[in-house]
Amino acid sequence: MATLSDHPVTTDDLMPLALTSYGHFTSMRVDEEGRIRGLSLHLERLNRDSREVFGTAVDPDRVRAQVAAALTDRTGRCIVRITHYDPAVNLGRPADATKPELLVTVRPAGQLPPPPLTAMTVPYERDLPQVKHCGLFGLLHARRTAQLAGFDDALFTGRDGLISEGGTWNIGFIDTDGTVVWPQAPVLPGVTMALLQEQHADWKTAPVTVEQAKGMAAAFATNTSIGVRALSAIDDQPMPADHPLLAELRDAYLAVPGEEL
């Protein structure tokens, strides 16, 4: 069941979000014990993005309470999505959208790790890439383009030809010397990526061209739902999905303790 500020959501509640897509969100993976890796970072994201999108803060205690209520009587792993939007928003006066509310939805979570991913490079740059916003048309169109070409997802390149991020995930590379490299580009600051980066000060961020990406020893995607997922191909270039460092990265992510609501 979806809830909006503590009450069951109605069609009328959702209509403004459906018609405008003006809002932002975060998705969190809840483990079997009800803990959430990176909960503090998710709360920071909601607050940071709300100031950008609505000019207002988010009460973290309110978020915790609504998520806890949504998880009542649920068992097992799941993904909780918190969408922050103003049910009064309209196309003509988005400046009047100053009283956003919290929409909480829950869905089952898949097993970790998921199978390797194939990605096709697609020229695309997200609006406000630093914000996890609800404007998903461009990235879904890019994903559809990649899937129609036989790939699982799209890997975005900017106007400068550099790799940035995936459809709904960050990408990292393992260089031939064993160094982890994150693309230097305007990207969403992912929570899973941040949790991994906290553990390794020796990793680097650098511009990565498509050709450089295809020459890496391995590549992987990260987000809350998938953890660390190997890429088995970028365009027509196969990528090894069994590099030993990939297993280390998965283990490092799973070793991050979850936080209590």
PASEBA-1860 file (N, C-alpha, C; in nm, 3 decimals):
! residues 261
1> MATLSDHP> 0.084/-0.119/0.000/0.000/0.000/0.000/0.088/0.125/0.000 ~ 0.053/0.221/-0.081/0.124/0.348/-0.086/0.059/0.446/0.011 ~ 0.143/0.524/0.079/0.090/0.623/0.172/0.147/0.760/0.138 ~ 0.063/0.862/0.161/0.105/1.000/0.140/0.082/1.074/0.272 ~ 0.194/1.112/0.337/0.184/1.180/0.466/0.089/1.108/0.561 ~ 0.113/0.979/0.579/0.044/0.897/0.679/-0.095/0.850/0.641 ~ -0.144/0.881/0.522/-0.277/0.829/0.485/-0.267/0.759/0.351 ~ -0.357/0.661/0.325/-0.353/0.591/0.196/-0.366/0.689/0.081
9> VTTDDLMP> -0.282/0.673/-0.018/-0.280/0.767/-0.129/-0.400/0.743/-0.221 ~ -0.453/0.848/-0.279/-0.565/0.838/-0.371/-0.521/0.876/-0.512 ~ -0.607/0.846/-0.608/-0.579/0.884/-0.746/-0.564/1.035/-0.759 ~ -0.648/1.109/-0.690/-0.639/1.255/-0.696/-0.505/1.304/-0.640 ~ -0.455/1.235/-0.536/-0.325/1.273/-0.480/-0.214/1.257/-0.583 ~ -0.222/1.150/-0.662/-0.115/1.115/-0.754/-0.123/1.190/-0.887 ~ -0.240/1.243/-0.920/-0.259/1.305/-1.051/-0.158/1.418/-1.078 ~ -0.132/1.509/-0.985/-0.035/1.616/-1.015/0.105/1.562/-1.042
17> LALTSYGH> 0.146/1.458/-0.969/0.277/1.399/-0.993/0.281/1.333/-1.130 ~ 0.174/1.263/-1.166/0.169/1.196/-1.296/0.172/1.295/-1.411 ~ 0.109/1.411/-1.393/0.098/1.508/-1.502/0.215/1.603/-1.512 ~ 0.292/1.617/-1.405/0.404/1.711/-1.408/0.541/1.646/-1.389 ~ 0.547/1.534/-1.317/0.674/1.468/-1.279/0.763/1.562/-1.199 ~ 0.704/1.662/-1.134/0.785/1.757/-1.059/0.798/1.710/-0.915 ~ 0.914/1.656/-0.884/0.941/1.607/-0.751/1.076/1.537/-0.751 ~ 1.112/1.481/-0.639/1.238/1.408/-0.628/1.217/1.290/-0.535
25> FTSMRVDE> 1.314/1.198/-0.533/1.293/1.076/-0.454/1.426/1.013/-0.417 ~ 1.417/0.915/-0.329/1.529/0.826/-0.302/1.472/0.687/-0.280 ~ 1.548/0.585/-0.316/1.507/0.446/-0.296/1.607/0.378/-0.203 ~ 1.557/0.304/-0.105/1.641/0.243/-0.004/1.612/0.093/0.003 ~ 1.718/0.014/0.016/1.702/-0.131/0.030/1.698/-0.166/0.179 ~ 1.593/-0.235/0.218/1.574/-0.276/0.357/1.611/-0.424/0.368 ~ 1.698/-0.458/0.463/1.740/-0.597/0.476/1.642/-0.676/0.563 ~ 1.672/-0.806/0.586/1.581/-0.893/0.658/1.556/-0.847/0.801
33> EGRIRGLS> 1.652/-0.775/0.858/1.638/-0.726/0.996/1.574/-0.587/1.003 ~ 1.535/-0.534/0.888/1.474/-0.402/0.888/1.573/-0.289/0.890 ~ 1.700/-0.317/0.865/1.804/-0.214/0.862/1.828/-0.164/0.719 ~ 1.885/-0.045/0.708/1.906/0.017/0.578/2.050/0.068/0.569 ~ 2.125/0.014/0.473/2.260/0.066/0.451/2.251/0.208/0.395 ~ 2.330/0.297/0.454/2.333/0.433/0.402/2.210/0.516/0.433 ~ 2.134/0.477/0.536/2.012/0.553/0.568/2.041/0.701/0.588 ~ 2.147/0.733/0.659/2.181/0.874/0.683/2.205/0.948/0.552
41> LHLERLNR> 2.270/0.880/0.457/2.298/0.943/0.328/2.169/0.963/0.248 ~ 2.076/0.869/0.259/1.946/0.886/0.192/1.871/1.005/0.250 ~ 1.875/1.020/0.381/1.807/1.133/0.445/1.874/1.265/0.405 ~ 2.006/1.265/0.397/2.076/1.385/0.352/2.038/1.420/0.208 ~ 2.026/1.316/0.124/1.986/1.341/-0.017/1.848/1.405/-0.022 ~ 1.751/1.350/0.052/1.617/1.406/0.049/1.617/1.552/0.090 ~ 1.692/1.584/0.195/1.697/1.721/0.242/1.766/1.813/0.142 ~ 1.878/1.768/0.088/1.954/1.848/-0.010/1.871/1.872/-0.135
49> DSREVFGT> 1.808/1.768/-0.185/1.731/1.782/-0.309/1.604/1.864/-0.288 ~ 1.545/1.853/-0.169/1.426/1.932/-0.142/1.457/2.081/-0.144 ~ 1.573/2.118/-0.092/1.612/2.260/-0.096/1.630/2.307/-0.240 ~ 1.679/2.219/-0.326/1.698/2.255/-0.467/1.564/2.262/-0.541 ~ 1.475/2.167/-0.513/1.351/2.154/-0.590/1.239/2.240/-0.534 ~ 1.231/2.249/-0.399/1.119/2.319/-0.335/1.161/2.436/-0.246 ~ 1.290/2.450/-0.219/1.334/2.557/-0.131/1.297/2.535/0.014 ~ 1.280/2.409/0.054/1.242/2.378/0.191/1.315/2.254/0.238
57> AVDPDRVR> 1.321/2.236/0.369/1.391/2.122/0.426/1.296/2.003/0.444 ~ 1.354/1.887/0.470/1.278/1.766/0.499/1.308/1.724/0.643 ~ 1.203/1.692/0.716/1.218/1.648/0.855/1.258/1.500/0.856 ~ 1.382/1.467/0.896/1.425/1.327/0.892/1.344/1.237/0.984 ~ 1.298/1.290/1.096/1.217/1.208/1.186/1.083/1.171/1.122 ~ 1.030/1.264/1.043/0.904/1.235/0.972/0.927/1.125/0.869 ~ 1.039/1.132/0.800/1.072/1.028/0.702/1.083/0.892/0.771 ~ 1.159/0.887/0.878/1.177/0.761/0.952/1.042/0.704/0.997
65> AQVAAALT> 0.957/0.790/1.049/0.828/0.743/1.100/0.741/0.688/0.988 ~ 0.738/0.756/0.874/0.654/0.710/0.764/0.706/0.580/0.705 ~ 0.838/0.568/0.693/0.895/0.444/0.640/0.868/0.329/0.737 ~ 0.887/0.353/0.866/0.861/0.250/0.966/0.716/0.204/0.960 ~ 0.623/0.298/0.944/0.481/0.262/0.935/0.453/0.180/0.810 ~ 0.519/0.215/0.699/0.498/0.141/0.574/0.552/-0.001/0.582 ~ 0.649/-0.022/0.670/0.711/-0.155/0.682/0.643/-0.241/0.788 ~ 0.543/-0.188/0.856/0.473/-0.264/0.959/0.414/-0.391/0.898
73> DRTGRCIV> 0.439/-0.503/0.964/0.388/-0.634/0.922/0.452/-0.687/0.794 ~ 0.556/-0.621/0.744/0.628/-0.673/0.628/0.750/-0.750/0.674 ~ 0.780/-0.860/0.605/0.900/-0.938/0.635/0.981/-0.956/0.508 ~ 1.111/-0.982/0.524/1.197/-1.004/0.409/1.249/-0.875/0.350 ~ 1.338/-0.891/0.252/1.400/-0.777/0.186/1.299/-0.700/0.102 ~ 1.316/-0.569/0.096/1.228/-0.488/0.012/1.298/-0.358/-0.024 ~ 1.240/-0.288/-0.120/1.287/-0.156/-0.161/1.179/-0.055/-0.124 ~ 1.218/0.044/-0.046/1.127/0.153/-0.010/1.165/0.276/-0.092
81> RITHYDPA> 1.068/0.329/-0.161/1.091/0.454/-0.236/1.015/0.567/-0.168 ~ 1.084/0.678/-0.143/1.024/0.796/-0.083/1.025/0.905/-0.189 ~ 0.908/0.939/-0.237/0.893/1.045/-0.337/0.842/1.171/-0.268 ~ 0.907/1.281/-0.294/0.875/1.408/-0.228/0.820/1.503/-0.334 ~ 0.692/1.537/-0.323/0.630/1.625/-0.422/0.514/1.698/-0.357 ~ 0.468/1.803/-0.422/0.357/1.883/-0.373/0.231/1.844/-0.450 ~ 0.131/1.785/-0.384/0.008/1.747/-0.454/-0.067/1.865/-0.515 ~ -0.028/1.988/-0.480/-0.093/2.106/-0.537/-0.017/2.162/-0.657
89> VNLGRPAD> 0.092/2.097/-0.699/0.172/2.150/-0.809/0.091/2.153/-0.938 ~ 0.113/2.254/-1.022/0.050/2.257/-1.153/0.146/2.314/-1.255 ~ 0.119/2.287/-1.381/0.211/2.328/-1.488/0.228/2.478/-1.497 ~ 0.122/2.551/-1.471/0.128/2.696/-1.488/0.202/2.769/-1.379 ~ 0.198/2.716/-1.255/0.258/2.787/-1.143/0.343/2.693/-1.057 ~ 0.451/2.635/-1.111/0.536/2.549/-1.028/0.598/2.626/-0.912 ~ 0.608/2.757/-0.922/0.664/2.835/-0.811/0.576/2.828/-0.687 ~ 0.449/2.790/-0.705/0.359/2.780/-0.590/0.371/2.646/-0.518
97> ATKPELLV> 0.452/2.556/-0.572/0.470/2.424/-0.509/0.572/2.438/-0.396 ~ 0.522/2.472/-0.277/0.610/2.498/-0.163/0.577/2.413/-0.041 ~ 0.479/2.321/-0.055/0.440/2.238/0.058/0.443/2.090/0.018 ~ 0.564/2.038/-0.010/0.574/1.899/-0.055/0.540/1.800/0.057 ~ 0.493/1.684/0.017/0.460/1.577/0.109/0.538/1.452/0.069 ~ 0.536/1.353/0.158/0.614/1.231/0.138/0.523/1.116/0.092 ~ 0.551/1.064/-0.026/0.483/0.946/-0.079/0.575/0.827/-0.057 ~ 0.528/0.726/0.016/0.611/0.609/0.047/0.550/0.486/-0.020
105> TVRPAGQL> 0.630/0.417/-0.099/0.588/0.295/-0.166/0.690/0.186/-0.137 ~ 0.644/0.061/-0.138/0.728/-0.053/-0.105/0.712/-0.161/-0.211 ~ 0.825/-0.220/-0.251/0.822/-0.332/-0.344/0.925/-0.437/-0.302 ~ 0.910/-0.561/-0.347/1.008/-0.664/-0.310/1.145/-0.632/-0.367 ~ 1.249/-0.679/-0.299/1.387/-0.661/-0.346/1.438/-0.792/-0.405 ~ 1.519/-0.783/-0.509/1.577/-0.901/-0.571/1.698/-0.952/-0.493 ~ 1.744/-1.068/-0.533/1.862/-1.126/-0.471/1.987/-1.049/-0.511 ~ 2.085/-1.050/-0.422/2.216/-0.993/-0.452/2.319/-1.105/-0.462
113> PPPPLTAM> 2.414/-1.101/-0.557/2.419/-1.000/-0.664/2.332/-1.041/-0.782 ~ 2.282/-0.947/-0.859/2.209/-0.980/-0.981/2.307/-1.024/-1.089 ~ 2.257/-1.085/-1.196/2.346/-1.129/-1.305/2.413/-1.010/-1.373 ~ 2.523/-1.034/-1.445/2.593/-0.926/-1.514/2.503/-0.851/-1.612 ~ 2.543/-0.729/-1.640/2.464/-0.634/-1.717/2.536/-0.600/-1.847 ~ 2.462/-0.593/-1.957/2.519/-0.541/-2.082/2.468/-0.399/-2.103 ~ 2.556/-0.311/-2.148/2.519/-0.169/-2.162/2.560/-0.116/-2.299 ~ 2.474/-0.033/-2.355/2.503/0.036/-2.481/2.523/0.183/-2.453
121> TVPYERDL> 2.630/0.241/-2.505/2.652/0.384/-2.485/2.550/0.464/-2.565 ~ 2.488/0.561/-2.497/2.385/0.645/-2.556/2.415/0.790/-2.518 ~ 2.421/0.882/-2.614/2.442/1.023/-2.579/2.321/1.077/-2.502 ~ 2.343/1.115/-2.378/2.233/1.169/-2.298/2.290/1.235/-2.173 ~ 2.233/1.349/-2.136/2.270/1.419/-2.014/2.143/1.451/-1.937 ~ 2.135/1.409/-1.813/2.016/1.434/-1.732/2.007/1.581/-1.692 ~ 1.883/1.632/-1.682/1.862/1.763/-1.622/1.903/1.756/-1.474 ~ 1.967/1.861/-1.424/2.008/1.864/-1.284/2.060/1.728/-1.238
129> PQVKHCGL> 2.170/1.682/-1.295/2.216/1.547/-1.264/2.247/1.524/-1.117 ~ 2.270/1.631/-1.041/2.300/1.615/-0.899/2.175/1.584/-0.816 ~ 2.056/1.597/-0.876/1.929/1.574/-0.806/1.866/1.444/-0.856 ~ 1.818/1.362/-0.763/1.747/1.239/-0.800/1.599/1.276/-0.818 ~ 1.568/1.333/-0.933/1.435/1.388/-0.955/1.347/1.291/-1.034 ~ 1.220/1.327/-1.045/1.121/1.238/-1.107/1.110/1.254/-1.257 ~ 1.194/1.338/-1.317/1.191/1.355/-1.461/1.265/1.242/-1.530 ~ 1.198/1.130/-1.553/1.264/1.007/-1.598/1.247/0.979/-1.747
137> FGLLHARR> 1.179/1.067/-1.821/1.152/1.034/-1.961/1.280/1.010/-2.040 ~ 1.376/1.102/-2.030/1.497/1.090/-2.111/1.574/0.963/-2.084 ~ 1.591/0.928/-1.956/1.670/0.809/-1.926/1.593/0.682/-1.962 ~ 1.459/0.683/-1.948/1.382/0.565/-1.988/1.383/0.548/-2.140 ~ 1.382/0.659/-2.213/1.391/0.650/-2.358/1.527/0.595/-2.400 ~ 1.633/0.639/-2.330/1.766/0.586/-2.358/1.772/0.437/-2.324 ~ 1.714/0.397/-2.213/1.710/0.256/-2.175/1.633/0.174/-2.279 ~ 1.521/0.227/-2.325/1.442/0.158/-2.427/1.522/0.142/-2.556
145> TAQLAGFD> 1.594/0.248/-2.594/1.677/0.242/-2.714/1.780/0.130/-2.703 ~ 1.845/0.121/-2.586/1.945/0.017/-2.564/1.881/-0.122/-2.566 ~ 1.767/-0.136/-2.503/1.701/-0.267/-2.499/1.654/-0.312/-2.636 ~ 1.606/-0.218/-2.717/1.565/-0.254/-2.853/1.684/-0.298/-2.938 ~ 1.805/-0.254/-2.898/1.927/-0.295/-2.968/1.986/-0.423/-2.910 ~ 1.919/-0.481/-2.809/1.964/-0.608/-2.755/2.045/-0.599/-2.627 ~ 2.053/-0.480/-2.567/2.129/-0.462/-2.443/2.032/-0.452/-2.325 ~ 2.088/-0.460/-2.205/2.006/-0.449/-2.084/1.975/-0.305/-2.048
153> DALFTGRD> 2.069/-0.216/-2.073/2.051/-0.078/-2.027/2.141/0.016/-2.105 ~ 2.122/0.145/-2.078/2.201/0.249/-2.144/2.312/0.298/-2.051 ~ 2.426/0.331/-2.111/2.538/0.395/-2.042/2.556/0.531/-2.107 ~ 2.539/0.637/-2.029/2.532/0.771/-2.086/2.670/0.828/-2.118 ~ 2.674/0.902/-2.228/2.792/0.981/-2.263/2.748/1.126/-2.280 ~ 2.834/1.219/-2.241/2.802/1.361/-2.252/2.839/1.418/-2.388 ~ 2.815/1.545/-2.405/2.850/1.612/-2.530/3.000/1.615/-2.552 ~ 3.075/1.596/-2.444/3.221/1.590/-2.455/3.270/1.450/-2.487
161> GLISEGGT> 3.177/1.354/-2.502/3.214/1.218/-2.536/3.257/1.133/-2.417 ~ 3.248/1.189/-2.297/3.293/1.117/-2.178/3.180/1.037/-2.115 ~ 3.216/0.924/-2.057/3.121/0.842/-1.983/3.076/0.916/-1.858 ~ 2.947/0.906/-1.824/2.899/0.970/-1.701/2.838/0.868/-1.604 ~ 2.723/0.812/-1.639/2.652/0.722/-1.550/2.558/0.633/-1.631 ~ 2.496/0.538/-1.562/2.398/0.452/-1.627/2.258/0.505/-1.610 ~ 2.161/0.428/-1.660/2.022/0.473/-1.655/1.976/0.509/-1.515 ~ 1.996/0.420/-1.421/1.961/0.446/-1.281/2.071/0.397/-1.189
169> WNIGFIDT> 2.194/0.408/-1.234/2.307/0.357/-1.156/2.434/0.435/-1.189 ~ 2.524/0.436/-1.093/2.659/0.486/-1.117/2.744/0.375/-1.177 ~ 2.848/0.414/-1.246/2.939/0.315/-1.302/3.080/0.338/-1.249 ~ 3.148/0.229/-1.221/3.288/0.233/-1.182/3.367/0.138/-1.269 ~ 3.496/0.161/-1.278/3.583/0.077/-1.361/3.700/0.026/-1.277 ~ 3.750/-0.088/-1.317/3.874/-0.141/-1.261/3.979/-0.131/-1.369 ~ 4.080/-0.048/-1.345/4.186/-0.027/-1.444/4.277/-0.150/-1.449 ~ 4.360/-0.154/-1.550/4.448/-0.270/-1.568/4.547/-0.288/-1.454
177> DGTVVWPQ> 4.571/-0.179/-1.377/4.662/-0.191/-1.262/4.587/-0.221/-1.132 ~ 4.456/-0.246/-1.144/4.376/-0.280/-1.026/4.316/-0.162/-0.953 ~ 4.334/-0.041/-1.007/4.278/0.079/-0.945/4.131/0.095/-0.983 ~ 4.048/0.130/-0.886/3.908/0.161/-0.915/3.899/0.306/-0.961 ~ 3.831/0.327/-1.073/3.818/0.460/-1.133/3.669/0.494/-1.148 ~ 3.631/0.609/-1.095/3.494/0.660/-1.114/3.499/0.772/-1.218 ~ 3.404/0.777/-1.310/3.407/0.881/-1.413/3.395/1.021/-1.354 ~ 3.476/1.111/-1.404/3.466/1.252/-1.368/3.370/1.318/-1.466
185> APVLPGVT> 3.248/1.339/-1.419/3.142/1.393/-1.504/3.027/1.434/-1.414 ~ 2.933/1.515/-1.466/2.814/1.548/-1.387/2.727/1.423/-1.370 ~ 2.721/1.371/-1.249/2.644/1.248/-1.222/2.568/1.263/-1.091 ~ 2.469/1.177/-1.073/2.401/1.169/-0.946/2.497/1.111/-0.842 ~ 2.514/1.178/-0.727/2.600/1.121/-0.623/2.530/1.005/-0.553 ~ 2.551/0.885/-0.603/2.481/0.768/-0.554/2.523/0.729/-0.414 ~ 2.427/0.676/-0.337/2.455/0.635/-0.199/2.546/0.513/-0.196 ~ 2.520/0.414/-0.281/2.604/0.294/-0.282/2.747/0.330/-0.321
193> MALLQEQH> 2.762/0.415/-0.421/2.895/0.461/-0.461/2.964/0.531/-0.344 ~ 2.890/0.616/-0.272/2.949/0.689/-0.159/2.992/0.593/-0.048 ~ 2.913/0.490/-0.021/2.949/0.394/0.083/3.077/0.320/0.048 ~ 3.094/0.288/-0.080/3.217/0.222/-0.123/3.336/0.318/-0.118 ~ 3.314/0.441/-0.160/3.424/0.537/-0.162/3.473/0.570/-0.021 ~ 3.386/0.562/0.077/3.428/0.590/0.215/3.535/0.493/0.263 ~ 3.541/0.376/0.201/3.633/0.273/0.248/3.769/0.277/0.180 ~ 3.781/0.356/0.072/3.905/0.353/-0.006/3.944/0.494/-0.050
201> ADWKTAPV> 4.039/0.553/0.020/4.088/0.685/-0.017/4.179/0.679/-0.139 ~ 4.225/0.559/-0.176/4.319/0.546/-0.287/4.250/0.536/-0.422 ~ 4.118/0.521/-0.425/4.048/0.518/-0.553/4.051/0.658/-0.615 ~ 4.032/0.665/-0.745/4.042/0.795/-0.811/3.919/0.824/-0.897 ~ 3.901/0.951/-0.924/3.798/0.999/-1.016/3.869/1.067/-1.131 ~ 3.835/1.028/-1.254/3.905/1.081/-1.371/3.813/1.075/-1.492 ~ 3.836/1.161/-1.592/3.758/1.152/-1.716/3.780/1.016/-1.782 ~ 3.672/0.957/-1.833/3.680/0.826/-1.898/3.610/0.835/-2.033
209> TVEQAKGM> 3.685/0.814/-2.141/3.624/0.810/-2.274/3.563/0.673/-2.297 ~ 3.484/0.663/-2.403/3.423/0.533/-2.436/3.532/0.430/-2.466 ~ 3.632/0.470/-2.541/3.740/0.376/-2.574/3.817/0.335/-2.449 ~ 3.842/0.429/-2.360/3.909/0.394/-2.235/3.824/0.297/-2.153 ~ 3.696/0.321/-2.151/3.606/0.232/-2.077/3.614/0.090/-2.129 ~ 3.617/0.077/-2.261/3.622/-0.056/-2.320/3.757/-0.125/-2.299 ~ 3.858/-0.047/-2.264/3.989/-0.104/-2.239/4.016/-0.135/-2.093 ~ 3.920/-0.111/-2.007/3.938/-0.138/-1.865/3.936/-0.289/-1.839
217> AAAFATNT> 3.992/-0.327/-1.723/3.995/-0.469/-1.686/3.856/-0.520/-1.649 ~ 3.769/-0.431/-1.598/3.633/-0.468/-1.561/3.553/-0.342/-1.538 ~ 3.422/-0.356/-1.533/3.333/-0.244/-1.505/3.217/-0.295/-1.420 ~ 3.161/-0.203/-1.341/3.051/-0.244/-1.253/2.954/-0.128/-1.233 ~ 2.830/-0.165/-1.206/2.725/-0.068/-1.177/2.693/-0.073/-1.028 ~ 2.653/0.041/-0.972/2.614/0.044/-0.831/2.485/0.123/-0.813 ~ 2.396/0.069/-0.734/2.285/0.145/-0.676/2.227/0.064/-0.561 ~ 2.130/0.122/-0.492/2.076/0.057/-0.373/2.013/-0.077/-0.403
225> SIGVRALS> 1.943/-0.087/-0.515/1.870/-0.210/-0.546/1.962/-0.325/-0.586 ~ 2.071/-0.294/-0.656/2.156/-0.399/-0.712/2.287/-0.416/-0.637 ~ 2.321/-0.324/-0.548/2.451/-0.331/-0.482/2.562/-0.306/-0.581 ~ 2.645/-0.407/-0.603/2.753/-0.400/-0.703/2.725/-0.505/-0.809 ~ 2.703/-0.461/-0.933/2.665/-0.550/-1.043/2.767/-0.539/-1.156 ~ 2.823/-0.651/-1.194/2.924/-0.652/-1.300/2.862/-0.617/-1.436 ~ 2.940/-0.550/-1.521/2.903/-0.533/-1.661/2.976/-0.639/-1.743 ~ 2.902/-0.706/-1.829/2.964/-0.809/-1.913/2.988/-0.761/-2.055
233> AIDDQPMP> 2.939/-0.641/-2.087/2.966/-0.584/-2.220/2.936/-0.435/-2.219 ~ 3.020/-0.360/-2.290/2.992/-0.220/-2.323/2.995/-0.212/-2.475 ~ 2.879/-0.180/-2.533/2.863/-0.187/-2.678/2.905/-0.326/-2.727 ~ 2.996/-0.333/-2.824/3.036/-0.463/-2.878/3.158/-0.521/-2.808 ~ 3.200/-0.456/-2.698/3.320/-0.500/-2.627/3.284/-0.585/-2.505 ~ 3.316/-0.715/-2.507/3.291/-0.797/-2.386/3.378/-0.748/-2.270 ~ 3.322/-0.757/-2.150/3.394/-0.719/-2.029/3.393/-0.839/-1.934 ~ 3.507/-0.869/-1.872/3.511/-0.983/-1.780/3.426/-0.958/-1.656
241> ADHPLLAE> 3.332/-1.048/-1.630/3.244/-1.033/-1.514/3.294/-1.109/-1.392 ~ 3.412/-1.173/-1.406/3.464/-1.254/-1.296/3.595/-1.199/-1.238 ~ 3.622/-1.070/-1.262/3.743/-1.011/-1.206/3.739/-1.026/-1.053 ~ 3.847/-1.068/-0.990/3.843/-1.092/-0.845/3.808/-0.969/-0.762 ~ 3.841/-0.850/-0.812/3.810/-0.730/-0.735/3.660/-0.703/-0.730 ~ 3.586/-0.753/-0.827/3.441/-0.736/-0.824/3.382/-0.805/-0.702 ~ 3.429/-0.924/-0.671/3.382/-0.995/-0.552/3.418/-0.919/-0.426 ~ 3.537/-0.860/-0.425/3.578/-0.781/-0.308/3.488/-0.659/-0.290
249> LRDAYLAV> 3.451/-0.597/-0.401/3.362/-0.482/-0.394/3.224/-0.522/-0.342 ~ 3.172/-0.634/-0.390/3.042/-0.682/-0.340/3.049/-0.709/-0.191 ~ 3.155/-0.778/-0.148/3.170/-0.810/-0.007/3.184/-0.683/0.078 ~ 3.256/-0.585/0.025/3.275/-0.459/0.098/3.142/-0.388/0.117 ~ 3.060/-0.389/0.014/2.928/-0.325/0.025/2.840/-0.399/0.125 ~ 2.838/-0.532/0.116/2.751/-0.609/0.206/2.799/-0.601/0.351 ~ 2.927/-0.570/0.370/2.982/-0.558/0.505/2.946/-0.425/0.571 ~ 2.894/-0.331/0.496/2.855/-0.202/0.554/2.734/-0.227/0.645
257> PGEEL> 2.744/-0.192/0.772/2.631/-0.219/0.862/2.509/-0.134/0.829 ~ 2.392/-0.197/0.836/2.270/-0.122/0.816/2.237/-0.035/0.935 ~ 2.161/0.070/0.911/2.120/0.163/1.018/1.976/0.136/1.058 ~ 1.947/0.153/1.186/1.810/0.137/1.235/1.724/0.257/1.196 ~ 1.599/0.229/1.165/1.505/0.338/1.141/1.480/0.414/1.271
END
